[in-house]
Amino acid sequence: MTLRLFDTATREQRDFVPVRAGAASIYVCGATVQGPPHIGHVRSGLNYDVLRRWLTHRGLDVTLVRNVTDIEDKILGKAAAHGRPWWEWAATHERAFQAAYDALGCLPPSIEPRATGHVSQMVELMERLIERGHAYAADGDVYFAVRSFPDYGALSGQRVDEVEQGETEHGAKRDAVDFALWKAAKPGEPSWPTPWGRGRPGWHLECSAMARAYLGPEFDVHGGGLDLVFPHHENEQAQSHAAGDPFARFWLHNAWVTMSGEKMSKSLGNTLGVDVLLKRVRGVELRYYLVAPHYRSAIEYSDPALQEAVAAYRRIESFVHRVRERIGTPEPGVLCAEFTAALDDDLGTPGALAAIHGTVREGNTALDAGDRAAAAGAASSVRAMTGVLGLDPLDPRWLAGSGVDDAATGALATLVGDLLVRRTEARARRDFVEADEVRDRLTAAGVSVEDGPDGPTWTLKNR
């Protein structure tokens, strides 16, 4: 394979060579289910969904593990504040995340383990760390001894003497830089039995234990948001390496979605819920908006930028439907070289989409010129490329969400397509009276027409 990925640990792009030939293993830090998902949350799921689809297209058997953190301080606090059981609060928001991932076309993970279901694996990991001198029990808590591990800070670049773990309770820590692997039980909180007394997991411990349980001691890619580099991923890597596991070969981190330059987060009150945006745009359009920028580039949310993405996707969609109705349904064909090169270069989705739009322009030109073979070939290539990105306009998922059924879509596209051909021909002979008449008829019928470099595109006004 020629795929190169940017590894946070080495701070450079490296050739992707999987641990096991013909397979790829990915662990993605999923949701801490303390509340409903916003677009900053789901961006991570979408980025690693594209990686998974690209590796699959490249012929690899991909295993993707995306965990659920269903026990954590914020979950307990918010559940208590609302007078609801912690497990019910977590389960409610876990379902909301699953619905959001599904609405945006994410393939289901190979497994979606919950932290609460893997306490025995966490206990085993702590026992190994204690035996190796890298962890200690104190008053029912268990801590990782940061200074016992010389490579601490290798992932994030943190200096040990300057480390702040962000833990509000220091308990019986021997050193302020240490972090909690296990927290002793408190009255009224859920707890599980361990050799050191009842308690519950620390945040970092769970991911190391679950990644090892499903992917083994060494796997290919560990992914997550940029905000997880420290302390979460630094601590994961430290405890896993200290226990003797090679752990992840690559660390990938996607950038944030921001508003007014600030990371989107519930604590700042600047979130946009997925459910809110899906009342304004379709799932496929929101997916396009979130995967179009490079995964390592921040997205500064704005309504105009979202609408630009919607218009860009509809140009692709319009071309595929024009070919479908005038020539026949195009089957997915061959990827163009520019698309492949872009994705092989650290999942360069901007270049990949540029290749798609270039093919759309060529296809529209061929279609308007009556070159059916060239138009059909372009549409087949567009379907193949958009399929890799989860954006294929003829995917039944997106057809079902278009607002009309498949048969109605075909009939409507045929009628509108014929009128647009008539309008294009009228404009070519400078008969602007007839061209305007056609546009007015379409507008009166609720069809909006937009002229662009890819040719005319149309959408229903109520979509």
VEXVOLO-522380 format. One line per field, with one value per residue (C-alpha): residue number from 1; residue in one letter; chain; x negated, y negated, z. Coordinates in Angstrom, 1 decimal, always signed. Example, Ala and Ser with C-alpha at 12.3 -4.5 7.8 and 13.67 -1.06 7.14 Angstrom:
2
num 1_2
residu A_S
chaine A_A
u -12.3_-13.7
v +4.5_+1.1
w +7.8_+7.1
***
This chain:
463
num 1_2_3_4_5_6_7_8_9_10_11_12_13_14_15_16_17_18_19_20_21_22_23_24_25_26_27_28_29_30_31_32_33_34_35_36_37_38_39_40_41_42_43_44_45_46_47_48_49_50_51_52_53_54_55_56_57_58_59_60_61_62_63_64_65_66_67_68_69_70_71_72_73_74_75_76_77_78_79_80_81_82_83_84_85_86_87_88_89_90_91_92_93_94_95_96_97_98_99_100_101_102_103_104_105_106_107_108_109_110_111_112_113_114_115_116_117_118_119_120_121_122_123_124_125_126_127_128_129_130_131_132_133_134_135_136_137_138_139_140_141_142_143_144_145_146_147_148_149_150_151_152_153_154_155_156_157_158_159_160_161_162_163_164_165_166_167_168_169_170_171_172_173_174_175_176_177_178_179_180_181_182_183_184_185_186_187_188_189_190_191_192_193_194_195_196_197_198_199_200_201_202_203_204_205_206_207_208_209_210_211_212_213_214_215_216_217_218_219_220_221_222_223_224_225_226_227_228_229_230_231_232_233_234_235_236_237_238_239_240_241_242_243_244_245_246_247_248_249_250_251_252_253_254_255_256_257_258_259_260_261_262_263_264_265_266_267_268_269_270_271_272_273_274_275_276_277_278_279_280_281_282_283_284_285_286_287_288_289_290_291_292_293_294_295_296_297_298_299_300_301_302_303_304_305_306_307_308_309_310_311_312_313_314_315_316_317_318_319_320_321_322_323_324_325_326_327_328_329_330_331_332_333_334_335_336_337_338_339_340_341_342_343_344_345_346_347_348_349_350_351_352_353_354_355_356_357_358_359_360_361_362_363_364_365_366_367_368_369_370_371_372_373_374_375_376_377_378_379_380_381_382_383_384_385_386_387_388_389_390_391_392_393_394_395_396_397_398_399_400_401_402_403_404_405_406_407_408_409_410_411_412_413_414_415_416_417_418_419_420_421_422_423_424_425_426_427_428_429_430_431_432_433_434_435_436_437_438_439_440_441_442_443_444_445_446_447_448_449_450_451_452_453_454_455_456_457_458_459_460_461_462_463
residu M_T_L_R_L_F_D_T_A_T_R_E_Q_R_D_F_V_P_V_R_A_G_A_A_S_I_Y_V_C_G_A_T_V_Q_G_P_P_H_I_G_H_V_R_S_G_L_N_Y_D_V_L_R_R_W_L_T_H_R_G_L_D_V_T_L_V_R_N_V_T_D_I_E_D_K_I_L_G_K_A_A_A_H_G_R_P_W_W_E_W_A_A_T_H_E_R_A_F_Q_A_A_Y_D_A_L_G_C_L_P_P_S_I_E_P_R_A_T_G_H_V_S_Q_M_V_E_L_M_E_R_L_I_E_R_G_H_A_Y_A_A_D_G_D_V_Y_F_A_V_R_S_F_P_D_Y_G_A_L_S_G_Q_R_V_D_E_V_E_Q_G_E_T_E_H_G_A_K_R_D_A_V_D_F_A_L_W_K_A_A_K_P_G_E_P_S_W_P_T_P_W_G_R_G_R_P_G_W_H_L_E_C_S_A_M_A_R_A_Y_L_G_P_E_F_D_V_H_G_G_G_L_D_L_V_F_P_H_H_E_N_E_Q_A_Q_S_H_A_A_G_D_P_F_A_R_F_W_L_H_N_A_W_V_T_M_S_G_E_K_M_S_K_S_L_G_N_T_L_G_V_D_V_L_L_K_R_V_R_G_V_E_L_R_Y_Y_L_V_A_P_H_Y_R_S_A_I_E_Y_S_D_P_A_L_Q_E_A_V_A_A_Y_R_R_I_E_S_F_V_H_R_V_R_E_R_I_G_T_P_E_P_G_V_L_C_A_E_F_T_A_A_L_D_D_D_L_G_T_P_G_A_L_A_A_I_H_G_T_V_R_E_G_N_T_A_L_D_A_G_D_R_A_A_A_A_G_A_A_S_S_V_R_A_M_T_G_V_L_G_L_D_P_L_D_P_R_W_L_A_G_S_G_V_D_D_A_A_T_G_A_L_A_T_L_V_G_D_L_L_V_R_R_T_E_A_R_A_R_R_D_F_V_E_A_D_E_V_R_D_R_L_T_A_A_G_V_S_V_E_D_G_P_D_G_P_T_W_T_L_K_N_R
chaine A_A_A_A_A_A_A_A_A_A_A_A_A_A_A_A_A_A_A_A_A_A_A_A_A_A_A_A_A_A_A_A_A_A_A_A_A_A_A_A_A_A_A_A_A_A_A_A_A_A_A_A_A_A_A_A_A_A_A_A_A_A_A_A_A_A_A_A_A_A_A_A_A_A_A_A_A_A_A_A_A_A_A_A_A_A_A_A_A_A_A_A_A_A_A_A_A_A_A_A_A_A_A_A_A_A_A_A_A_A_A_A_A_A_A_A_A_A_A_A_A_A_A_A_A_A_A_A_A_A_A_A_A_A_A_A_A_A_A_A_A_A_A_A_A_A_A_A_A_A_A_A_A_A_A_A_A_A_A_A_A_A_A_A_A_A_A_A_A_A_A_A_A_A_A_A_A_A_A_A_A_A_A_A_A_A_A_A_A_A_A_A_A_A_A_A_A_A_A_A_A_A_A_A_A_A_A_A_A_A_A_A_A_A_A_A_A_A_A_A_A_A_A_A_A_A_A_A_A_A_A_A_A_A_A_A_A_A_A_A_A_A_A_A_A_A_A_A_A_A_A_A_A_A_A_A_A_A_A_A_A_A_A_A_A_A_A_A_A_A_A_A_A_A_A_A_A_A_A_A_A_A_A_A_A_A_A_A_A_A_A_A_A_A_A_A_A_A_A_A_A_A_A_A_A_A_A_A_A_A_A_A_A_A_A_A_A_A_A_A_A_A_A_A_A_A_A_A_A_A_A_A_A_A_A_A_A_A_A_A_A_A_A_A_A_A_A_A_A_A_A_A_A_A_A_A_A_A_A_A_A_A_A_A_A_A_A_A_A_A_A_A_A_A_A_A_A_A_A_A_A_A_A_A_A_A_A_A_A_A_A_A_A_A_A_A_A_A_A_A_A_A_A_A_A_A_A_A_A_A_A_A_A_A_A_A_A_A_A_A_A_A_A_A_A_A_A_A_A_A_A_A_A_A_A_A_A_A_A_A_A_A_A_A_A_A_A_A_A_A_A_A_A_A_A_A_A_A_A_A_A_A_A
u +0.0_-1.1_+1.1_-0.7_+0.8_-0.3_-1.4_-1.0_-3.6_-6.4_-5.0_-5.5_-3.7_-4.7_-3.8_-0.9_-2.1_+0.5_-0.5_+1.1_+1.0_+4.4_+6.0_+6.2_+7.2_+8.5_+9.5_+11.4_+12.3_+16.1_+18.6_+18.7_+22.5_+23.2_+25.5_+26.8_+24.2_+23.2_+21.4_+18.0_+18.6_+19.6_+16.8_+14.5_+16.8_+17.0_+13.3_+12.5_+15.4_+13.7_+10.4_+12.2_+13.9_+10.6_+8.8_+11.6_+11.5_+7.8_+8.6_+8.0_+10.2_+10.9_+11.8_+12.9_+13.6_+15.3_+15.9_+18.6_+17.6_+20.8_+19.3_+17.6_+17.8_+19.8_+22.4_+22.9_+23.2_+25.6_+27.8_+28.0_+28.8_+31.7_+32.9_+32.3_+30.4_+26.9_+27.3_+30.5_+29.0_+26.0_+28.1_+30.4_+27.6_+25.8_+28.9_+28.8_+25.1_+26.0_+28.9_+26.6_+23.9_+26.5_+28.1_+24.8_+24.0_+21.3_+20.9_+21.5_+18.3_+17.2_+17.8_+18.9_+17.8_+18.9_+16.5_+18.8_+18.6_+14.8_+14.0_+12.3_+9.9_+9.1_+8.3_+5.9_+4.2_+3.8_+2.4_-0.3_-1.2_-1.5_-3.7_-6.0_-6.3_-4.3_-1.2_-0.2_+2.9_+3.7_+6.9_+8.9_+7.6_+5.1_+2.7_+0.2_-3.2_-4.2_-7.8_-8.3_-7.9_-10.8_-9.0_-6.0_-5.2_-6.5_-3.1_-2.0_-5.4_-4.5_-7.3_-6.7_-7.4_-4.7_-2.0_+1.5_+3.8_+6.9_+8.1_+9.9_+9.3_+5.8_+6.7_+3.7_+1.5_-2.2_-2.9_-0.7_-1.6_-0.3_+3.2_+6.0_+6.5_+9.2_+11.3_+12.5_+16.2_+18.2_+21.6_+24.4_+22.1_+21.9_+19.0_+17.4_+15.3_+11.5_+8.6_+8.2_+11.8_+14.9_+14.7_+15.1_+12.7_+10.6_+11.2_+7.8_+7.7_+10.8_+9.5_+6.2_+8.1_+10.8_+8.3_+6.2_+9.3_+10.5_+7.4_+4.6_+1.4_+0.5_+2.8_+2.6_+4.4_+5.6_+7.9_+9.7_+10.1_+7.2_+8.3_+7.6_+3.8_+3.3_+4.0_+6.2_+4.0_+0.7_+1.9_+3.3_-0.1_-2.0_+0.0_+0.1_-3.6_-4.5_-2.4_-4.5_-2.1_-3.4_+0.1_+0.9_-1.4_+0.2_+1.9_+4.4_+6.1_+8.9_+9.2_+12.1_+15.3_+15.1_+17.5_+15.9_+12.6_+13.5_+13.7_+17.3_+18.2_+21.1_+19.2_+18.8_+22.5_+21.5_+22.7_+24.9_+26.8_+26.9_+30.7_+31.0_+29.0_+30.8_+33.9_+32.2_+30.1_+30.1_+27.8_+25.8_+25.3_+24.2_+21.8_+20.4_+19.8_+17.9_+15.7_+14.9_+12.1_+8.9_+9.4_+6.5_+7.9_+10.3_+13.8_+15.1_+18.8_+21.0_+24.4_+23.0_+20.3_+22.9_+25.0_+22.0_+21.4_+25.1_+24.9_+21.6_+23.1_+26.2_+24.1_+22.7_+26.1_+27.8_+25.3_+25.7_+29.5_+29.3_+27.3_+29.5_+32.6_+31.3_+29.0_+29.6_+28.4_+24.6_+22.9_+19.8_+16.8_+13.1_+11.6_+9.7_+5.9_+6.2_+8.8_+6.7_+3.5_+5.4_+6.7_+3.4_+1.8_+3.1_+6.7_+6.8_+10.5_+10.3_+8.3_+10.5_+13.6_+11.8_+11.3_+15.0_+16.2_+13.7_+15.3_+18.8_+17.9_+16.5_+19.6_+22.0_+20.2_+20.3_+24.0_+24.9_+22.9_+24.7_+21.7_+23.6_+20.6_+18.4_+21.2_+22.0_+18.3_+18.0_+21.1_+19.8_+16.5_+18.4_+20.4_+17.3_+15.5_+18.5_+19.1_+15.7_+16.6_+20.0_+21.7_+23.0_+26.2_+27.7_+27.1_+30.5_+29.9_+29.7_+32.4_+34.7_+33.9_+34.5_+38.1_+39.6_+39.6_+37.3_+39.9_+41.0_+37.3_+36.9_+40.0_+39.3_+35.7_+36.8_+39.3_+37.0_+34.0_+35.9_+36.9_+33.3_+32.1_+34.7_+33.5_+29.8_+30.6_+32.6_+29.8_+27.3_+29.3_+29.8_+33.5_+33.6_+37.4_+37.9_+35.1_+36.7_+40.1_+38.7_+37.1_+40.3_+42.2_+39.8_+39.8_+43.6_+43.5_+41.2_+37.9_+34.9_+32.4_+28.8_+26.3_+22.7_+19.5_+20.7_+23.9_+27.4_+28.5_+31.9_+33.3_+36.8_+37.4_+38.8_+35.7
v +0.0_-3.6_-5.1_-7.5_-8.8_-11.5_-9.9_-12.2_-10.2_-10.7_-14.0_-13.0_-11.1_-7.5_-4.6_-2.6_+1.0_+3.1_+5.4_+8.3_+8.6_+8.2_+6.7_+3.4_+2.7_-0.6_-1.8_-5.0_-6.8_-7.2_-9.1_-9.9_-9.7_-12.6_-14.4_-14.6_-14.7_-17.9_-18.1_-18.3_-14.9_-13.2_-14.7_-12.1_-9.2_-10.4_-10.9_-7.4_-6.0_-7.4_-5.8_-2.5_-2.7_-3.6_-0.7_+1.6_+0.4_+1.1_+4.7_+4.9_+6.7_+3.9_+4.3_+1.0_+0.7_-2.4_-2.5_-4.0_-5.6_-5.0_-5.6_-8.9_-11.9_-14.1_-11.3_-10.7_-14.5_-15.2_-12.1_-13.2_-16.8_-15.5_-13.0_-10.0_-6.8_-7.0_-3.9_-5.2_-8.6_-7.0_-4.6_-7.4_-9.4_-6.4_-5.8_-9.4_-9.1_-5.9_-7.6_-10.5_-8.2_-6.3_-9.5_-10.6_-7.3_-5.9_-2.2_-0.3_+0.5_+4.0_+3.8_+1.0_+2.0_+0.2_-0.6_+1.0_+4.3_+4.6_+4.3_+7.7_+6.7_+3.4_+5.3_+7.6_+4.5_+2.9_+6.1_+6.2_+2.6_+3.1_+6.1_+4.2_+1.3_-1.2_-1.5_-1.4_-1.0_-3.6_-3.7_-1.8_-4.0_-2.7_-5.2_-5.1_-6.2_-8.6_-9.1_-5.3_-5.4_-7.3_-7.8_-9.6_-12.7_-11.1_-11.4_-14.9_-16.6_-17.3_-17.8_-15.6_-18.4_-20.6_-17.9_-18.7_-15.7_-17.7_-15.5_-17.5_-14.9_-13.9_-11.3_-9.3_-10.1_-9.8_-12.4_-15.1_-14.1_-10.6_-9.7_-7.5_-4.1_-3.2_-5.3_-4.0_-3.7_-6.6_-6.4_-6.3_-5.8_-2.6_-0.3_+3.0_+5.4_+5.5_+6.8_+3.3_+2.8_+1.7_-1.2_-2.4_-2.9_-5.9_-7.4_-6.4_-2.8_-1.6_-2.3_-0.5_+2.5_+2.6_+2.0_+5.0_+7.1_+6.8_+5.9_+7.5_+6.0_+4.3_+2.8_+0.4_-2.9_-4.6_-7.6_-10.4_-14.1_-16.5_-17.4_-13.8_-13.9_-15.0_-13.6_-10.8_-9.3_-10.1_-8.2_-5.3_-4.9_-5.2_-2.6_-0.2_-0.4_-0.1_+3.1_+4.5_+3.9_+2.3_+0.8_-1.5_-1.8_-5.1_-7.8_-9.9_-13.0_-15.0_-18.7_-20.4_-22.1_-25.6_-28.5_-32.0_-30.3_-28.3_-24.5_-23.4_-22.0_-21.8_-23.6_-26.7_-26.5_-26.8_-23.5_-22.7_-19.5_-17.0_-16.8_-20.5_-20.7_-17.7_-19.7_-22.2_-19.9_-16.3_-13.8_-13.3_-17.1_-17.4_-14.5_-16.3_-19.4_-17.6_-15.3_-17.9_-19.6_-17.7_-15.8_-17.6_-21.1_-22.9_-23.6_-27.1_-26.6_-29.1_-28.9_-30.2_-27.6_-24.9_-26.1_-26.2_-22.5_-21.7_-23.4_-21.6_-18.2_-18.9_-19.6_-16.1_-14.6_-16.5_-15.1_-11.5_-11.8_-13.4_-10.5_-8.0_-9.3_-10.1_-7.1_-4.6_-3.9_-4.0_-1.3_-2.3_-2.2_-3.2_-5.8_-8.5_-8.7_-12.2_-10.8_-7.9_-10.0_-12.4_-9.8_-8.0_-11.3_-11.3_-11.0_-14.2_-14.6_-18.2_-16.8_-13.8_-16.0_-18.3_-15.2_-14.3_-17.8_-17.8_-14.6_-16.0_-19.0_-16.7_-14.5_-17.4_-18.7_-15.3_-14.9_-18.3_-17.4_-14.1_-11.9_-9.3_-7.0_-9.7_-10.9_-7.4_-6.7_-9.9_-9.1_-5.6_-7.1_-9.6_-6.9_-4.9_-7.9_-9.2_-5.7_-5.6_-8.8_-7.6_-10.1_-8.1_-9.9_-6.5_-4.8_-3.7_-5.4_-8.8_-8.1_-7.2_-10.6_-12.7_-13.4_-11.4_-7.7_-6.2_-6.0_-9.6_-10.7_-9.1_-10.6_-14.1_-14.0_-13.0_-15.9_-18.5_-17.2_-17.5_-21.1_-22.0_-20.6_-22.8_-25.8_-25.1_-24.8_-28.1_-29.9_-28.5_-30.1_-33.3_-32.8_-34.2_-34.6_-30.9_-30.2_-32.5_-31.0_-27.5_-28.7_-30.5_-27.3_-25.3_-28.0_-28.0_-24.2_-24.5_-23.7_-26.0_-26.2_-27.2_-27.8_-27.0_-25.8_-22.2_-23.1_-23.8_-22.1_-21.8_-21.2_-21.1_-24.3_-22.3_-20.1
w +0.0_-0.6_+2.1_+4.4_+7.7_+10.0_+13.3_+16.3_+18.2_+15.6_+14.3_+10.7_+7.9_+7.7_+5.4_+6.8_+7.2_+9.2_+12.1_+10.2_+6.5_+4.8_+7.9_+9.7_+13.4_+14.6_+18.1_+18.3_+21.5_+21.3_+23.3_+27.0_+27.1_+29.5_+27.1_+23.5_+20.6_+18.8_+15.5_+17.2_+18.7_+15.5_+13.4_+14.9_+14.1_+10.5_+10.0_+11.1_+9.1_+6.0_+7.1_+7.5_+4.2_+2.4_+4.0_+3.1_-0.5_-0.5_+0.2_+4.0_+6.5_+8.9_+12.6_+14.1_+17.9_+19.1_+22.9_+25.0_+28.3_+30.4_+33.8_+34.6_+37.0_+34.6_+33.9_+37.6_+38.3_+35.5_+36.3_+40.0_+39.0_+37.0_+39.5_+37.2_+37.6_+36.2_+34.1_+32.5_+31.9_+30.1_+28.1_+26.9_+25.5_+24.1_+22.0_+20.9_+19.7_+17.9_+16.1_+15.1_+13.7_+11.8_+10.4_+9.0_+7.4_+9.7_+9.3_+12.5_+14.4_+14.6_+18.3_+20.6_+24.1_+27.3_+30.1_+32.7_+30.8_+31.1_+34.8_+34.9_+32.1_+33.9_+37.1_+35.2_+33.7_+37.1_+38.6_+35.8_+36.4_+40.2_+39.7_+37.4_+39.9_+37.8_+39.9_+43.6_+45.7_+48.4_+50.5_+47.9_+45.0_+42.5_+40.8_+38.0_+39.1_+36.3_+37.3_+37.2_+33.4_+31.7_+28.4_+29.9_+27.7_+24.5_+22.8_+23.9_+24.5_+28.1_+30.7_+33.7_+36.2_+34.5_+34.3_+35.5_+35.3_+35.8_+38.7_+41.3_+44.0_+44.8_+47.4_+48.6_+45.6_+46.3_+43.7_+42.2_+38.7_+39.1_+37.7_+38.9_+37.5_+39.9_+42.3_+45.7_+46.2_+47.5_+49.2_+46.6_+43.6_+41.6_+42.4_+41.5_+43.6_+43.2_+45.2_+46.6_+47.6_+45.7_+43.3_+39.7_+36.8_+36.1_+32.6_+31.0_+32.2_+30.4_+26.8_+27.3_+28.7_+25.9_+23.1_+24.3_+24.8_+21.2_+19.2_+21.1_+22.7_+19.4_+16.8_+13.9_+14.6_+17.7_+16.9_+18.6_+18.9_+19.3_+22.8_+23.9_+23.2_+26.8_+29.3_+28.0_+25.2_+26.9_+29.9_+27.8_+26.0_+29.2_+31.1_+28.2_+27.4_+31.1_+31.2_+28.3_+25.4_+22.2_+21.9_+18.9_+15.9_+14.7_+16.7_+14.6_+15.9_+14.2_+14.8_+16.5_+15.2_+16.6_+16.9_+17.2_+17.5_+20.6_+20.7_+20.6_+24.0_+26.4_+29.2_+26.9_+25.8_+22.2_+20.8_+17.8_+18.2_+15.4_+15.8_+15.4_+12.2_+10.7_+10.7_+8.4_+6.1_+5.1_+6.8_+3.6_+3.3_+6.9_+6.4_+3.3_+5.4_+8.1_+5.9_+3.2_+5.2_+6.0_+9.3_+10.9_+10.0_+12.3_+11.1_+12.0_+11.9_+10.1_+8.4_+5.1_+5.1_+5.7_+2.9_+0.5_+1.4_+0.7_-2.7_-3.5_-2.7_-4.6_-7.8_-7.5_-6.7_-9.6_-12.2_-11.1_-11.2_-14.7_-16.0_-14.3_-15.9_-19.4_-19.8_-17.1_-13.5_-13.5_-11.5_-9.4_-11.6_-11.4_-9.1_-10.8_-10.0_-8.4_-5.9_-5.0_-4.6_-2.3_+0.1_+0.1_+1.3_+4.9_+3.9_+1.9_+1.5_+0.0_-2.9_-3.2_-3.4_-5.9_-8.1_-7.8_-8.8_-11.7_-12.9_-12.5_-14.7_-17.4_-17.1_-17.4_-20.5_-22.1_-21.2_-22.7_-25.8_-26.2_-25.5_-23.6_-23.1_-21.6_-19.3_-18.1_-17.4_-15.4_-13.4_-12.7_-11.4_-9.3_-7.7_-6.9_-5.4_-3.4_-2.2_-0.6_+1.3_+2.2_+0.0_-3.0_-4.1_-5.2_-1.8_-0.7_+2.7_+1.0_-1.6_+1.3_+3.0_-0.1_+0.7_-2.1_-2.9_-5.5_-8.2_-7.7_-7.7_-11.1_-12.6_-11.2_-12.3_-15.8_-16.1_-14.6_-16.6_-19.9_-19.0_-18.1_-21.5_-23.2_-21.2_-22.0_-25.7_-25.6_-23.9_-26.5_-29.3_-27.2_-26.8_-23.3_-23.4_-23.6_-21.2_-18.6_-19.2_-18.4_-15.3_-14.2_-14.7_-12.5_-9.8_-9.7_-9.3_-6.3_-8.1_-7.5_-10.3_-9.8_-12.7_-12.0_-13.7_-13.4_-15.3_-14.0_-10.8_-9.2_-5.8_-4.3_-2.2_+0.7_+1.0
***
